[in-house]
Amino acid sequence: MSDSAMPVDADPRALALNRWLRNIDPEFTPAQPMGSDASFRRYFRSQRGGIRHVIMDAPPEREDTAPFLQVAGLLHAIGLRAPGILASDPDQGFILLEDLGDRTFTRALANGVPEPELYRLATSTLLALQARWLERGAAGLPEADALPRYDTDLLLQEVRLFIEWYWPEVRGAAVPRVVEDAFEQAWRGVLDALPALPGTLVLRDFHVDNLMLLPAGRGTDACGLLDFQDAVLGSPAYDLVSLLEDARRDVSPDVVAENLETTLAEGRWPSAAFLHHYRVLGAQRTVKIIGIFTRLARRDHKPGYQVHQPRLWRLLERSLEQPELEPVASWFRRHFRRDGRPCVR
């Protein structure tokens, strides 16, 4: 998160947020900015009776609070530690939340908590989510049916971000239509070939920046979940690859191997089908994020994410070695070098 640049007393939305808090309870202290994320959301803190709270500021013209509230309810229903919802005002775009603290897994890693320990907790939490989701089923969670499906069309829509943002950034011109059509054809073929697997709740941004280490919790109660408003119904491999092929940090090969093996050992998914999904969706996610980070720099004036591009291209290079991805690998070989520089023809 980056600090808010505008002073609170000169920020119209912060002033409106403080009025909203005082209407809930005059005991709330003036909200102080925590920062923003890769969206248009910002976060503030306030205290009441010595207890800290977090307030999400999601401008209604830019963000919709309904998905966050819906997914938080689903996570609570299956016994996972999403922040409690204390109050919300969708019309203004404010949500008053339980404060899960400051100890993200990223900060815990920086402060010496062993990487294997944290990734085991993350994987066990993900496995618990999937097991409880399957146990409850649609009958036990009827509101889950309204979630978007992570189908081929949505996955294709995401990888197009590469074409829309990265291609013109490095080539200085829009992608030719014939090249774009070949890109989409390659991806559609690869995605349509994914073997069938039961769908589950996919949080979509399941990585160490969005996981909280909660000292009072035991087992999965020690793992708090953040940034889940984009959740969908989709492949059980997606969140694991999000965790282990992290765009923002290098995960040690031993940790990757251990947590992948732990997941397969559960026996919930056929190993060959799961690994097929893991490899293809890992590449899909990496290509999407290359586009997103370029868009953040170019459109949203948030260049800090560009530091991760070399890592993303290393992840992509490794993914494209897999036989399931040969049509996509062929397209990339034709147009880009391994480090993301365009081929000169």
Secondary structure, DSSP 8 states (H G I E B T S, - for coil): -B---S-GGG-HHHHHHHHHHHHH-TT----EEEEE-SSS-EEEEEEETTEEEEEEE--TTT--SHHHHHHHHHHHHTT-B---EEEEETTTTEEEEE---S-BHHHHHHTT--HHHHHHHHHHHHHHHHHHHHHHHHHH-GGGGGS-B--HHHHHHHHHHIIIIIHHHHHSS---HHHHHHHHHHHHHHHHT------EEE-S--SGGGEEE-TT--GGGGEEE---TT-EEE-TTHHHHHHHS-SSS---HHHHHHHHHHHHHT-SS-HHHHHHHHHHHHHHHHHHHHHHHHHHHHTS--GGGGGGHHHHHHHHHHHTTSGGGHHHHHHHHHHB-TTS-B---
